[in-house]
């Protein structure tokens, strides 16, 4: 049964999700661009409407204040008072009426002749006395003298009056009589109230402000930025909007934007600027009645131009639509694809269990119907082929059983033949003669690699304790090597009969000739090896000498302190070029042990790296164990070889034959052959 995470239903849903994601990525990018465009569009519209509305909200009350200030300045009583500053009762009554009409309930007047400054504070009726007198040398009073020199009829100046202790938006109106300047009159709106009424706004990302012609702040939420007295020609402290921009290019664009707003008083000029490290929209409207610029700075990243609820609703609708689409697709896949496929799966499972009587889904005109019909045809063919295969399997099984019986019989015959060959090979080995003649003064390690092998040893006893002993290593292993041992044994026996046993070299020479004669008419394959390594030793206890001759085989002698190696000739029997063998005569010592070994012992692989035992290790083993009785030597040398070999397989046939002179037998032989004593001479 298919796992949910790997079934067609899950795969189809995952495919739809992937398609939705692939479609959503570019759509999201395009949507983001559209959203940014819509946000910018609505942001510009909002900035335009906000600036226009703020324009009207600022202009209407200030226009009223301007009109009242002009009426106050143009009043006959005001001009009379400034002309002589006498008889203020009528003026006081009229001035109190103006104070009630002004939004701040205050007004001021300055006489150009006396420089007296009259200020009617809120809730303080005018008493005819000046508040203070202006001084042309005082920096705080330069606003008045600058305005008088400028000759402007109307001026709006944001300034702080240190004597009155108030900061206001002063509306200054020039008072004249027949062309003569009598002074200034007007009113003042508290700056804090003005900012709260027209500038402060509780909306994130939107900041209105008022600028003069040079871009100096006349009203700002941060009062420290306002350039006090700048409208009256004073170097008021504060910064300009130009100073808030980072680059000269943006400052030039701001100047151009102010000029654009000035040229279209009824419109709103807008552009993008970088303020406080953020890209923000600046909207400017010019108010010619006040000679002010009303500016609005909008940060679209903070101002919520679009309703977040609508955005969330749209996203929720998209998610719900996707969920409905996925559920619909899952239901369609289940009904039209998965259900018929499960029935086909059940039928396939039944066929796998050996039941071909299955019910298939009702045929339809789609691909599932085609699959169902094809599956039915397949079931019929599988049933037919299965029955045919069962018949063939039964027939082949019977044939294989017959062949196996024949193979077992042949294998048994081969094993019987090899066992018989092993019996024959062991029968030609001189174990009884060695035991009878040498007894405990010899040992033999003979380990064919297979059941039969190519190594054998020989022993020929003679008169007066003399004997011939030898070891032969025929090329090859198993049956082939065993057959070669028969040829070698026959050739060596023939040579001993012809030459006797006192010259091992002559025996090897004649055996080599005999073997070559046996095989000269045989057409041997090029790669077939027929060589034989051999070592023969003739021991004469009477003469106390040992005669050795070898064909690629050495004789080792050891007394437990040293090891001597007497090498044979470098050519084997049946070598490509016939060898010339020589006898080597050695003195015999009863404390020495003599060893003849095939290369199977020396070449056995073992150790950590699988190298052969080698001649050096072999000689050291002989020296170490030469002092032991020969039976113990045999066990020690066999155990040492097994330990060195470890888990490595036996590489070659192994034969090691050792013997020593029997001291008692040597003494008896010496006594029998000692010259007789002539008693008569005595």
C-alpha positions as CSV (number, residue, x, y, z in Angstrom):
1,X,0.0,0.0,0.0
2,X,1.3,3.4,-0.9
3,X,2.4,5.7,1.9
4,X,0.5,8.9,2.2
5,X,3.6,11.1,1.7
6,X,4.5,9.2,-1.4
7,X,1.1,8.5,-2.9
8,X,-0.5,10.0,-6.0
9,X,-2.9,12.1,-3.9
10,X,0.0,13.7,-2.0
11,X,2.1,14.0,-5.2
12,X,-0.8,15.8,-7.0
13,X,-1.3,18.1,-4.1
14,X,2.4,18.8,-3.9
15,X,2.4,19.4,-7.6
16,X,-0.4,21.9,-7.3
17,X,1.4,23.6,-4.4
18,X,4.5,23.8,-6.4
19,X,2.6,25.2,-9.3
20,X,1.0,27.7,-7.0
21,X,4.4,28.6,-5.5
22,X,6.0,29.0,-9.0
23,X,3.1,31.1,-10.1
24,X,3.0,33.0,-6.8
25,X,6.7,34.1,-6.9
26,X,6.4,36.2,-10.1
27,X,2.8,37.1,-9.2
28,X,4.1,38.3,-5.8
29,X,6.8,40.3,-7.4
30,X,4.3,41.9,-9.8
31,X,1.8,42.3,-7.0
32,X,4.4,43.9,-4.8
33,X,5.2,46.3,-7.6
34,X,1.5,47.0,-8.2
35,X,1.0,47.4,-4.4
36,X,3.9,49.8,-4.2
37,X,2.5,51.7,-7.2
38,X,-1.0,51.8,-5.7
39,X,0.4,52.8,-2.4
40,X,2.4,55.6,-4.0
41,X,-0.6,56.7,-6.0
42,X,-2.8,56.8,-2.9
43,X,0.0,58.3,-0.9
44,X,0.3,61.2,-3.5
45,X,-3.4,61.6,-3.5
46,X,-3.5,61.6,0.3
47,X,-0.6,64.1,0.5
48,X,-2.4,66.3,-2.1
49,X,-5.7,66.2,-0.3
50,X,-4.1,66.6,3.2
51,X,-2.1,69.6,2.0
52,X,-5.1,71.3,0.4
53,X,-7.3,70.7,3.4
54,X,-4.6,72.0,5.7
55,X,-4.2,74.9,3.4
56,X,-7.9,75.8,3.8
57,X,-7.9,75.1,7.5
58,X,-4.9,77.4,8.0
59,X,-6.0,80.1,5.5
60,X,-9.6,80.6,6.7
61,X,-8.9,81.6,10.4
62,X,-5.7,83.5,9.5
63,X,-7.5,85.4,6.8
64,X,-10.1,86.4,9.4
65,X,-7.3,87.5,11.7
66,X,-5.6,89.4,8.9
67,X,-8.9,91.2,8.0
68,X,-9.5,92.1,11.7
69,X,-5.9,93.3,12.0
70,X,-6.2,95.5,8.9
71,X,-9.5,97.0,10.2
72,X,-7.8,97.6,13.5
73,X,-4.9,99.3,11.9
74,X,-7.0,101.3,9.5
75,X,-9.4,102.5,12.2
76,X,-9.6,106.3,12.5
77,X,-9.3,106.1,16.3
78,X,-6.2,103.9,15.9
79,X,-4.5,106.5,13.6
80,X,-5.5,109.3,15.9
81,X,-4.1,107.5,18.9
82,X,-0.8,106.8,17.2
83,X,-0.6,110.4,15.9
84,X,-0.9,112.0,19.3
85,X,-1.3,109.2,21.9
86,X,-4.0,111.4,23.7
87,X,-7.6,111.1,24.7
88,X,-7.7,107.3,24.6
89,X,-11.2,106.8,26.0
90,X,-12.9,106.4,22.6
91,X,-9.9,104.4,21.3
92,X,-10.0,102.2,24.3
93,X,-13.7,101.3,23.8
94,X,-13.1,100.4,20.2
95,X,-9.8,98.6,21.0
96,X,-11.6,96.4,23.5
97,X,-14.1,95.5,20.8
98,X,-11.3,94.4,18.6
99,X,-9.7,92.4,21.5
100,X,-12.9,90.5,21.8
101,X,-12.9,89.7,18.1
102,X,-9.3,88.6,17.9
103,X,-8.9,84.8,18.5
104,X,-6.1,85.5,21.0
105,X,-8.1,88.4,22.7
106,X,-5.0,90.5,22.4
107,X,-3.6,93.3,20.1
108,X,-0.5,95.5,20.0
109,X,0.5,98.9,18.6
110,X,3.8,100.6,18.2
111,X,4.2,104.4,17.7
112,X,6.8,105.4,15.1
113,X,7.3,108.8,16.8
114,X,7.5,107.8,20.5
115,X,8.5,104.1,19.9
116,X,6.1,103.2,22.7
117,X,4.9,99.6,22.5
118,X,1.3,99.0,23.6
119,X,0.2,95.5,24.3
120,X,-3.3,94.5,25.3
121,X,-2.8,91.1,26.9
122,X,-5.8,88.7,27.2
123,X,-8.0,89.5,30.2
124,X,-6.0,92.7,30.8
125,X,-8.0,95.8,29.6
126,X,-6.1,98.6,27.9
127,X,-5.2,101.4,30.4
128,X,-3.5,103.8,28.0
129,X,0.0,103.1,29.3
130,X,2.7,101.6,27.1
131,X,4.1,98.2,27.9
132,X,7.7,99.3,27.1
133,X,9.6,101.5,24.8
134,X,11.5,100.3,21.8
135,X,15.2,100.9,21.5
136,X,16.9,101.2,18.1
137,X,20.1,99.9,19.6
138,X,18.4,96.7,21.0
139,X,18.7,93.6,18.8
140,X,15.4,92.4,20.1
141,X,13.6,95.5,18.7
142,X,15.2,95.4,15.2
143,X,12.1,93.7,13.8
144,X,10.2,97.0,14.1
145,X,12.8,99.1,12.5
146,X,13.3,96.6,9.7
147,X,9.6,96.5,8.9
148,X,9.3,100.3,9.0
149,X,12.2,100.6,6.5
150,X,10.9,97.8,4.3
151,X,7.6,99.6,3.9
152,X,5.5,96.4,3.7
153,X,1.8,96.9,4.3
154,X,1.4,93.5,5.9
155,X,3.8,91.1,7.5
156,X,3.5,87.9,9.5
157,X,6.5,87.3,11.7
158,X,7.1,84.4,14.2
159,X,9.1,85.9,17.0
160,X,9.7,85.8,20.7
161,X,9.1,89.0,22.8
162,X,11.5,88.7,25.8
163,X,9.9,91.7,27.6
164,X,6.4,90.2,27.4
165,X,7.7,86.6,27.8
166,X,5.7,85.2,24.9
167,X,6.4,83.6,21.5
168,X,3.7,84.4,19.0
169,X,2.8,84.5,15.3
170,X,2.6,88.2,15.0
171,X,0.4,89.9,12.3
172,X,2.0,93.3,11.6
173,X,-0.1,95.9,9.7
174,X,1.5,99.2,8.7
175,X,-0.5,102.3,9.9
176,X,-0.3,105.4,7.7
177,X,-1.9,108.8,7.6
178,X,-1.6,110.7,4.3
179,X,1.5,108.7,3.3
180,X,3.1,109.1,6.7
181,X,4.0,106.0,8.7
182,X,2.5,106.3,12.1
183,X,3.6,102.8,13.3
184,X,2.4,99.2,13.4
185,X,-0.7,97.6,14.7
186,X,-1.9,94.0,14.8
187,X,-2.4,90.9,16.9
188,X,-0.4,87.8,17.8
189,X,-1.4,84.1,18.1
190,X,0.4,82.0,20.7
191,X,2.9,79.8,18.8
192,X,2.1,76.7,20.9
193,X,-1.6,77.1,20.2
194,X,-0.9,77.8,16.6
195,X,1.2,74.6,16.2
196,X,-1.4,72.5,18.1
197,X,-4.2,73.9,15.9
198,X,-2.5,73.7,12.5
199,X,0.7,71.7,12.6
200,X,0.4,69.0,15.2
201,X,-1.3,65.8,13.8
202,X,-1.8,62.5,15.4
203,X,-1.0,60.3,12.3
204,X,2.1,58.3,11.9
205,X,4.3,59.1,8.9
206,X,2.7,62.6,8.2
207,X,4.3,65.8,9.3
208,X,3.0,69.3,8.2
209,X,5.1,72.4,8.4
210,X,5.2,76.1,7.3
211,X,8.1,77.6,5.3
212,X,9.0,81.1,4.2
213,X,10.3,82.0,0.7
214,X,13.8,80.9,1.7
215,X,12.7,77.6,3.1
216,X,13.1,78.6,6.7
217,X,10.8,77.0,9.2
218,X,8.0,79.3,10.4
219,X,6.0,76.5,12.1
220,X,7.1,73.0,12.9
221,X,6.3,70.4,15.5
222,X,9.9,70.8,16.7
223,X,9.9,74.4,17.9
224,X,13.7,74.4,18.0
225,X,13.8,74.4,14.2
226,X,11.7,77.6,13.8
227,X,13.7,80.6,12.5
228,X,12.3,83.3,14.9
229,X,12.2,86.8,13.5
230,X,13.3,85.8,10.1
231,X,10.2,87.4,8.4
232,X,11.2,90.7,9.9
233,X,14.7,90.7,8.5
234,X,16.3,89.3,11.7
235,X,18.8,86.5,11.6
236,X,16.6,84.2,13.5
237,X,18.0,81.0,14.8
238,X,16.9,77.7,13.2
239,X,17.5,75.7,10.1
240,X,16.0,75.6,6.7
241,X,14.4,72.6,4.9
242,X,17.4,72.7,2.5
243,X,19.7,72.0,5.4
244,X,17.8,68.8,6.2
245,X,18.6,67.3,2.7
246,X,21.7,65.2,2.1
247,X,22.8,66.2,-1.4
248,X,23.2,69.5,-3.4
249,X,21.0,67.9,-6.1
250,X,18.1,67.4,-3.8
251,X,18.5,71.0,-2.4
252,X,18.3,72.3,-6.0
253,X,15.2,70.2,-6.6
254,X,13.6,71.6,-3.4
255,X,14.3,75.2,-4.7
256,X,12.6,74.2,-8.0
257,X,9.7,72.7,-6.2
258,X,9.2,75.9,-4.2
259,X,9.2,77.9,-7.4
260,X,6.7,75.5,-8.9
261,X,4.4,75.8,-6.0
262,X,4.7,79.6,-6.1
263,X,3.8,79.7,-9.7
264,X,0.6,77.7,-9.1
265,X,-0.9,78.9,-5.8
266,X,-4.0,76.8,-6.3
267,X,-2.1,73.6,-6.8
268,X,0.2,71.3,-4.8
269,X,3.7,70.5,-6.0
270,X,5.1,67.1,-5.0
271,X,8.4,65.3,-5.3
272,X,10.5,62.5,-3.5
273,X,13.3,63.4,-1.2
274,X,15.5,61.7,1.3
275,X,14.9,63.0,4.8
276,X,16.4,61.5,7.9
277,X,17.8,58.6,5.8
278,X,14.4,57.6,4.4
279,X,12.7,58.2,1.1
280,X,9.7,60.5,1.8
281,X,7.2,62.4,-0.3
282,X,7.1,66.2,0.0
283,X,4.0,68.1,-0.9
284,X,4.1,72.0,-1.0
285,X,1.3,74.5,-1.4
286,X,1.8,78.3,-1.6
287,X,-0.4,80.7,0.3
288,X,0.0,84.1,-1.4
289,X,-2.2,85.8,1.2
290,X,0.4,84.9,3.9
291,X,3.4,84.6,1.7
292,X,4.0,81.2,3.3
293,X,4.5,77.7,2.0
294,X,2.5,74.9,3.6
295,X,4.5,71.7,3.3
296,X,3.6,68.1,4.1
297,X,6.2,65.4,4.5
298,X,4.9,61.8,4.2
299,X,6.7,58.6,4.9
300,X,4.8,55.9,3.0
301,X,6.5,53.2,5.1
302,X,4.9,54.5,8.2
303,X,1.7,56.1,7.0
304,X,-1.0,53.6,6.6
305,X,-2.3,54.8,3.2
306,X,-4.0,51.5,2.5
307,X,-6.4,49.9,5.0
308,X,-4.6,46.9,6.6
309,X,-7.9,45.2,7.1
310,X,-8.5,45.1,3.3
311,X,-5.0,43.7,2.7
312,X,-5.5,41.0,5.4
313,X,-8.9,40.1,3.9
314,X,-7.4,39.8,0.4
315,X,-4.7,37.5,1.7
316,X,-7.2,35.4,3.7
317,X,-9.4,35.1,0.6
318,X,-6.4,33.9,-1.4
319,X,-5.5,31.3,1.2
320,X,-9.1,30.0,1.4
321,X,-9.3,29.9,-2.4
322,X,-6.1,27.9,-2.5
323,X,-7.3,25.5,0.2
324,X,-10.6,24.9,-1.7
325,X,-8.7,24.3,-4.9
326,X,-6.4,21.7,-3.2
327,X,-9.4,19.9,-1.5
328,X,-11.2,19.8,-4.9
329,X,-8.2,18.4,-6.6
330,X,-7.6,15.8,-3.9
331,X,-11.2,14.7,-4.2
332,X,-11.0,14.5,-8.0
333,X,-7.8,12.5,-7.9
334,X,-9.3,10.2,-5.3
335,X,-12.4,9.5,-7.3
336,X,-11.0,9.3,-10.8
337,X,-7.5,8.0,-10.3
338,X,-6.7,6.5,-6.8
339,X,-9.8,4.4,-6.3
340,X,-9.4,2.5,-9.6
341,X,-5.7,2.2,-9.0
342,X,-6.3,0.7,-5.6
343,X,-8.5,-2.0,-7.1
344,X,-5.8,-2.7,-9.7
345,X,-3.3,-2.8,-6.8
346,X,-5.4,-5.4,-5.0
347,X,-5.6,-7.5,-8.1
348,X,-1.9,-7.3,-8.6
349,X,-1.4,-8.4,-5.0
350,X,-3.7,-11.4,-5.5
351,X,-1.8,-12.4,-8.7
352,X,1.5,-12.1,-6.7
353,X,0.0,-14.5,-4.2
354,X,-0.8,-17.0,-7.0
355,X,-4.5,-16.2,-7.5
356,X,-5.5,-15.3,-11.0
357,X,-9.2,-15.1,-10.4
358,X,-9.3,-11.3,-9.8
359,X,-11.9,-8.6,-10.3
360,X,-10.9,-5.6,-12.2
361,X,-12.4,-2.1,-12.2
362,X,-15.2,-1.4,-14.6
363,X,-13.8,-0.4,-18.0
364,X,-14.1,3.3,-18.7
365,X,-13.1,5.5,-21.6
366,X,-10.1,7.1,-20.0
367,X,-6.5,6.0,-19.4
368,X,-7.5,4.1,-16.2
369,X,-9.9,2.1,-18.3
370,X,-7.2,1.4,-20.9
371,X,-4.9,0.3,-18.1
372,X,-7.6,-2.0,-16.6
373,X,-8.1,-3.7,-20.0
374,X,-4.4,-4.0,-20.5
375,X,-4.1,-5.5,-17.0
376,X,-6.7,-8.1,-17.8
377,X,-4.8,-9.2,-20.9
378,X,-1.6,-9.3,-18.9
379,X,-3.4,-11.5,-16.3
380,X,-4.4,-14.0,-19.0
381,X,-0.9,-14.1,-20.4
382,X,0.7,-14.4,-17.0
383,X,-1.6,-17.3,-16.2
384,X,-0.7,-19.1,-19.4
385,X,3.0,-18.4,-19.1
386,X,3.0,-19.5,-15.5
387,X,1.4,-22.9,-16.3
388,X,3.9,-23.4,-19.2
389,X,6.8,-22.4,-16.9
390,X,5.7,-24.8,-14.2
391,X,5.7,-27.6,-16.7
392,X,9.2,-26.6,-17.9
393,X,10.5,-26.2,-14.4
394,X,9.2,-29.7,-13.5
395,X,10.9,-31.1,-16.5
396,X,14.1,-29.2,-15.9
397,X,14.1,-30.2,-12.2
398,X,14.0,-33.9,-13.1
399,X,16.9,-33.4,-15.6
400,X,18.9,-31.5,-12.9
401,X,18.3,-34.2,-10.3
402,X,19.5,-36.8,-12.8
403,X,22.6,-34.7,-13.6
404,X,23.3,-34.1,-9.9
405,X,23.1,-37.9,-9.3
406,X,25.6,-38.5,-12.1
407,X,27.9,-35.7,-10.8
408,X,27.8,-37.1,-7.3
409,X,28.7,-40.5,-8.6
410,X,31.6,-39.0,-10.7
411,X,32.8,-37.0,-7.8
412,X,32.7,-40.0,-5.5
413,X,34.7,-42.0,-8.1
414,X,37.3,-39.2,-8.3
415,X,37.5,-38.9,-4.6
416,X,38.0,-42.7,-4.3
417,X,40.7,-42.5,-7.0
418,X,42.5,-39.7,-5.2
419,X,42.2,-41.6,-1.9
420,X,43.6,-44.7,-3.6
421,X,46.4,-42.6,-5.1
422,X,47.2,-41.2,-1.6
423,X,47.4,-44.7,-0.2
424,X,49.8,-45.7,-3.0
425,X,51.9,-42.6,-2.5
426,X,52.1,-43.2,1.2
427,X,53.0,-46.8,0.5
428,X,56.2,-45.8,-1.3
429,X,57.4,-43.6,1.5
430,X,60.1,-45.4,3.6
431,X,58.7,-44.7,7.0
432,X,59.3,-48.3,8.3
433,X,62.9,-48.4,7.1
434,X,63.6,-45.0,8.7
435,X,62.1,-46.1,12.0
436,X,63.9,-49.4,12.0
437,X,67.3,-48.0,11.1
438,X,67.3,-44.5,12.6
439,X,64.6,-44.8,15.2
440,X,64.4,-41.7,17.4
441,X,67.3,-40.1,15.6
442,X,65.2,-38.8,12.7
443,X,61.9,-37.1,12.0
444,X,59.9,-36.3,8.9
445,X,57.4,-33.5,8.4
446,X,55.4,-34.4,5.2
447,X,52.3,-32.2,4.5
448,X,51.0,-32.3,0.9
449,X,48.9,-29.2,0.1
450,X,46.2,-31.5,-1.3
451,X,45.3,-35.1,-0.6
452,X,48.3,-36.2,-2.7
453,X,51.3,-34.0,-3.6
454,X,54.5,-33.7,-5.5
455,X,56.9,-34.1,-2.5
456,X,58.4,-37.5,-1.3
457,X,61.4,-38.7,0.5
458,X,63.5,-41.9,0.1
459,X,65.7,-44.0,2.3
460,X,68.1,-46.8,1.3
461,X,69.9,-48.7,4.1
462,X,73.3,-50.3,3.5
463,X,75.8,-52.5,5.2
464,X,77.6,-51.6,8.5
465,X,75.2,-48.8,9.3
466,X,75.6,-47.0,6.0
467,X,72.4,-45.4,4.4
468,X,71.2,-43.1,1.7
469,X,68.5,-40.6,2.5
470,X,66.9,-38.0,0.2
471,X,64.1,-35.5,-0.4
472,X,62.5,-34.8,-3.8
473,X,60.2,-31.9,-4.8
474,X,58.4,-32.5,-8.1
475,X,56.8,-29.6,-9.9
476,X,53.0,-29.4,-9.5
477,X,50.5,-30.3,-6.8
478,X,47.7,-32.8,-6.4
479,X,47.4,-35.7,-8.8
480,X,49.8,-34.3,-11.4
481,X,52.5,-33.9,-8.8
482,X,51.8,-37.3,-7.4
483,X,52.2,-38.9,-10.8
484,X,55.6,-37.1,-11.2
485,X,56.7,-38.6,-7.9
486,X,56.2,-42.1,-9.4
487,X,58.5,-41.3,-12.3
488,X,61.1,-39.7,-10.0
489,X,61.0,-42.6,-7.6
490,X,61.5,-45.1,-10.5
491,X,64.4,-43.1,-12.0
492,X,66.1,-42.8,-8.6
493,X,65.7,-46.5,-7.8
494,X,67.2,-47.3,-11.2
495,X,70.2,-45.0,-10.6
496,X,70.8,-46.5,-7.2
497,X,70.8,-50.0,-8.6
498,X,73.2,-49.0,-11.3
499,X,75.7,-46.9,-9.3
500,X,75.2,-47.9,-5.7
501,X,74.5,-45.4,-3.1
502,X,77.9,-44.0,-2.2
503,X,77.8,-41.2,-4.8
504,X,74.7,-39.0,-4.6
505,X,75.9,-36.9,-7.6
506,X,76.1,-40.0,-9.9
507,X,72.6,-41.0,-8.8
508,X,71.2,-37.6,-9.6
509,X,73.1,-37.5,-12.9
510,X,71.8,-40.9,-14.0
511,X,68.3,-40.1,-12.7
512,X,68.2,-36.9,-14.8
513,X,69.2,-38.8,-17.9
514,X,66.7,-41.5,-17.3
515,X,63.8,-39.0,-16.8
516,X,64.8,-37.2,-20.0
517,X,64.7,-40.5,-21.8
518,X,61.2,-41.3,-20.4
519,X,59.8,-37.9,-21.5
520,X,61.7,-37.2,-24.7
521,X,58.9,-38.6,-27.0
522,X,56.1,-36.9,-25.1
523,X,54.7,-33.7,-26.6
524,X,54.4,-31.6,-23.4
525,X,52.6,-28.2,-23.4
526,X,54.8,-25.2,-23.3
527,X,53.6,-24.0,-19.9
528,X,53.7,-27.4,-18.2
529,X,56.5,-27.6,-15.5
530,X,58.3,-31.0,-15.1
531,X,61.3,-30.1,-13.1
532,X,62.3,-31.7,-9.9
533,X,64.4,-30.4,-6.9
534,X,66.3,-33.1,-5.1
535,X,68.8,-33.5,-2.3
536,X,70.6,-36.8,-1.5
537,X,72.9,-37.5,1.5
538,X,75.0,-40.7,1.9
539,X,76.2,-41.3,5.4
540,X,79.1,-43.7,6.1
541,X,79.6,-44.1,9.9
542,X,82.6,-46.3,9.3
543,X,84.5,-43.6,7.5
544,X,82.7,-41.0,9.5
545,X,81.8,-39.0,6.5
546,X,78.7,-37.7,4.8
547,X,78.5,-37.2,1.0
548,X,75.9,-34.7,-0.3
549,X,74.7,-33.7,-3.7
550,X,71.7,-31.5,-4.5
551,X,69.7,-30.3,-7.4
552,X,68.5,-26.8,-6.3
553,X,68.2,-28.1,-2.7
554,X,70.5,-27.5,0.3
555,X,71.7,-29.6,3.2
556,X,71.6,-27.8,6.6
557,X,73.7,-28.8,9.6
558,X,73.3,-27.4,13.1
559,X,74.8,-28.2,16.5
560,X,72.6,-25.6,18.3
561,X,75.2,-22.9,18.2
562,X,75.7,-22.5,14.4
563,X,73.9,-23.4,11.3
564,X,75.7,-24.4,8.1
565,X,74.1,-24.5,4.7
566,X,75.6,-26.6,2.0
567,X,74.0,-25.6,-1.3
568,X,73.3,-28.0,-4.1
569,X,73.7,-27.3,-7.8
570,X,71.6,-24.4,-9.3
571,X,69.8,-26.6,-11.8
572,X,67.0,-29.0,-11.2
573,X,66.4,-32.4,-12.6
574,X,64.8,-32.1,-16.1
575,X,65.9,-28.5,-16.3
576,X,65.9,-27.0,-19.7
577,X,69.7,-27.4,-19.8
578,X,71.1,-30.6,-18.1
579,X,73.1,-29.9,-14.9
580,X,76.4,-31.4,-13.7
581,X,76.1,-32.6,-10.2
582,X,79.0,-32.9,-7.7
583,X,79.5,-34.8,-4.5
584,X,80.4,-32.7,-1.4
585,X,82.1,-34.8,1.4
586,X,81.5,-33.6,4.9
587,X,82.8,-35.0,8.3
588,X,80.2,-36.5,10.5
589,X,79.7,-35.3,14.1
590,X,77.3,-37.1,16.4
591,X,76.2,-33.7,18.0
592,X,75.0,-32.3,14.7
593,X,71.6,-32.6,13.1
594,X,71.2,-32.7,9.3
595,X,68.2,-31.3,7.5
596,X,66.8,-31.7,4.0
597,X,63.8,-29.5,3.1
598,X,61.7,-28.6,0.1
599,X,61.0,-25.0,-0.7
600,X,57.4,-25.4,0.6
601,X,58.6,-24.7,4.2
602,X,60.7,-21.7,3.3
603,X,58.1,-20.1,0.9
604,X,55.1,-20.4,3.1
605,X,53.3,-17.0,3.3
606,X,52.5,-15.5,6.7
607,X,53.2,-12.8,9.1
608,X,51.6,-9.3,9.1
609,X,52.4,-8.6,5.4
610,X,52.0,-12.1,4.0
611,X,55.7,-12.6,3.0
612,X,57.4,-16.0,2.8
613,X,59.2,-17.4,5.8
614,X,62.6,-17.1,4.1
615,X,66.0,-18.7,4.6
616,X,67.0,-16.4,7.5
617,X,64.1,-17.3,9.6
618,X,64.4,-21.0,8.7
619,X,68.1,-21.1,9.8
620,X,67.2,-19.3,13.0
621,X,64.5,-21.9,13.8
622,X,67.0,-24.7,13.1
623,X,69.6,-23.1,15.4
624,X,67.1,-22.6,18.2
625,X,65.8,-26.1,18.2
626,X,68.8,-28.2,17.1
627,X,69.6,-29.1,20.7
628,X,66.2,-30.7,21.4
629,X,65.4,-34.4,20.8
630,X,64.3,-34.9,17.2
631,X,60.7,-35.7,18.1
632,X,60.4,-32.4,20.0
633,X,62.2,-30.6,17.2
634,X,59.5,-31.9,14.8
635,X,56.7,-30.5,17.0
636,X,58.5,-27.2,17.6
637,X,59.2,-26.6,13.9
638,X,55.6,-27.5,12.9
639,X,54.2,-25.2,15.6
640,X,56.5,-22.4,14.6
641,X,55.4,-22.7,10.9
642,X,51.7,-22.8,11.9
643,X,52.1,-19.6,14.0
644,X,53.9,-17.8,11.2
645,X,51.3,-18.9,8.7
646,X,48.3,-17.7,10.7
647,X,45.2,-17.5,8.5
648,X,47.1,-17.8,5.3
649,X,46.5,-20.9,3.2
650,X,49.2,-23.5,2.6
651,X,51.0,-22.4,-0.6
652,X,53.0,-25.6,-1.5
653,X,53.7,-29.2,-0.5
654,X,55.9,-29.2,2.6
655,X,58.6,-31.8,3.4
656,X,61.3,-31.5,6.1
657,X,63.5,-34.5,6.9
658,X,66.1,-34.4,9.7
659,X,68.5,-37.0,11.1
660,X,71.6,-37.3,13.2
661,X,74.4,-39.9,13.8
662,X,73.6,-42.4,16.6
663,X,76.6,-42.0,19.0
664,X,76.3,-45.6,20.4
665,X,76.0,-47.1,16.9
666,X,79.0,-45.0,15.8
667,X,81.1,-46.3,18.8
668,X,80.2,-49.9,18.1
669,X,81.1,-49.6,14.5
670,X,84.4,-48.0,15.4
671,X,85.2,-50.9,17.8
672,X,84.5,-53.6,15.1
673,X,86.8,-51.9,12.7
674,X,89.7,-51.1,15.1
675,X,92.9,-53.1,14.1
676,X,93.5,-56.3,16.2
677,X,96.3,-56.4,18.7
678,X,99.2,-58.8,18.0
679,X,99.7,-60.6,21.2
680,X,102.8,-62.2,20.0
681,X,104.4,-58.9,19.5
682,X,103.5,-58.1,23.0
